[in-house]
């Protein structure tokens, strides 16, 4: 059982590092002064799901879910 806990802890650390990198790679969500002129409503803002930014958001969501699940599993395992 200790080997499984060690493996899950290593996977959790890898997910934490990957999440940090992915979040830092993403652009800010604020439109800034461009929203005043209406320039924030462009082709790229409507089709973000198909762009690299959309892919980064999807990967981030998956990694966050894995992080939460692994954290809960490791916490329940440490209570026993």
C-alpha positions as CSV (number, residue, x, y, z in Angstrom):
1,X,0.0,0.0,0.0
2,X,2.9,2.3,0.6
3,X,4.1,1.9,-2.9
4,X,0.7,3.0,-4.3
5,X,0.7,6.0,-2.1
6,X,4.2,6.9,-3.2
7,X,3.2,6.6,-6.9
8,X,0.1,8.7,-6.4
9,X,2.1,11.3,-4.6
10,X,4.6,11.5,-7.5
11,X,1.8,11.8,-10.0
12,X,0.2,14.5,-7.9
13,X,3.5,16.5,-7.9
14,X,3.8,16.1,-11.7
15,X,0.2,17.4,-12.1
16,X,0.9,20.3,-9.9
17,X,4.0,21.3,-12.0
18,X,2.0,20.9,-15.2
19,X,-0.9,23.0,-13.9
20,X,1.5,25.8,-12.9
21,X,3.1,25.8,-16.3
22,X,-0.3,25.7,-18.2
23,X,-1.8,28.5,-16.1
24,X,1.2,30.7,-16.7
25,X,1.1,30.0,-20.4
26,X,-2.5,31.2,-20.7
27,X,-3.5,34.8,-21.5
28,X,-5.3,37.0,-19.1
29,X,-9.1,37.1,-19.3
30,X,-9.6,40.8,-19.0
31,X,-10.2,42.7,-22.2
32,X,-8.5,45.9,-21.0
33,X,-9.1,49.1,-22.8
34,X,-9.9,47.2,-26.0
35,X,-13.4,46.5,-24.6
36,X,-14.2,50.2,-24.7
37,X,-13.9,50.4,-28.4
38,X,-15.6,47.0,-29.0
39,X,-12.5,45.4,-30.5
40,X,-12.6,42.5,-28.0
41,X,-15.4,40.9,-30.1
42,X,-13.3,39.5,-32.9
43,X,-13.1,36.3,-34.8
44,X,-10.5,34.9,-32.4
45,X,-12.6,35.7,-29.3
46,X,-15.5,33.8,-30.8
47,X,-13.5,30.7,-31.8
48,X,-11.2,30.3,-28.8
49,X,-12.2,26.6,-28.4
50,X,-10.4,25.7,-31.6
51,X,-7.3,27.8,-30.9
52,X,-4.2,27.0,-28.8
53,X,-5.7,28.9,-25.9
54,X,-8.8,26.8,-26.0
55,X,-6.8,23.6,-25.9
56,X,-4.8,25.0,-22.9
57,X,-8.1,25.7,-21.1
58,X,-9.4,22.2,-21.8
59,X,-6.2,20.5,-20.6
60,X,-6.2,22.8,-17.5
61,X,-9.7,21.7,-16.6
62,X,-8.8,18.0,-16.9
63,X,-5.7,18.4,-14.8
64,X,-7.6,20.3,-12.1
65,X,-10.1,17.5,-11.9
66,X,-7.3,14.9,-11.6
67,X,-5.6,17.1,-9.0
68,X,-8.8,17.2,-6.9
69,X,-9.5,13.5,-7.2
70,X,-5.9,12.5,-6.4
71,X,-5.8,14.9,-3.4
72,X,-9.0,13.4,-2.0
73,X,-7.8,9.8,-2.5
74,X,-4.5,10.6,-0.8
75,X,-6.3,12.3,2.0
76,X,-8.7,9.5,2.6
77,X,-5.8,7.0,2.5
78,X,-3.9,9.0,5.1
79,X,-6.9,8.9,7.5
80,X,-6.9,5.1,7.7
